[in-house]
Amino acid sequence: MALKPIVELGVDEAYAILTERFGHSDLPPLKAIENEDWGRDLLLSRFQEIPAEALAEQGLCLREHERLDKTA
C-alpha cells in the first residue's frame, strides 16, 4: 500500500483529517489558519504527535521515504 506523506496534504485536507479522523478539537478555526504559514506548520506538527501506525492506517506517513509499505 502506498502511503501519502503529510507534507503533500493541503491545509484544508490536513485540518479535516486531524479533526474528523483523529479527533483534534483544540485547533484554531480553519479560516484563521488556512492562509498562514504558521497554520500549516501547526497542522504538520500535530501529525508528528500521532503514532506512525495510526497514520499508516489512514494511508499517511510523516516522510517521503516512508511512502511505500515495506511489507508489500
Secondary structure as GFF3:
##gff-version 3
##sequence-region A 1 72
A	DSSP	beta_strand	4	5	.	.	.	ID=ss1
A	DSSP	three_ten_helix	6	8	.	.	.	ID=ss2
A	DSSP	alpha_helix	11	16	.	.	.	ID=ss3
A	DSSP	pi_helix	17	21	.	.	.	ID=ss4
A	DSSP	alpha_helix	30	33	.	.	.	ID=ss5
A	DSSP	alpha_helix	37	48	.	.	.	ID=ss6
A	DSSP	alpha_helix	52	57	.	.	.	ID=ss7
A	DSSP	beta_strand	60	61	.	.	.	ID=ss8
A	DSSP	three_ten_helix	64	66	.	.	.	ID=ss9
###
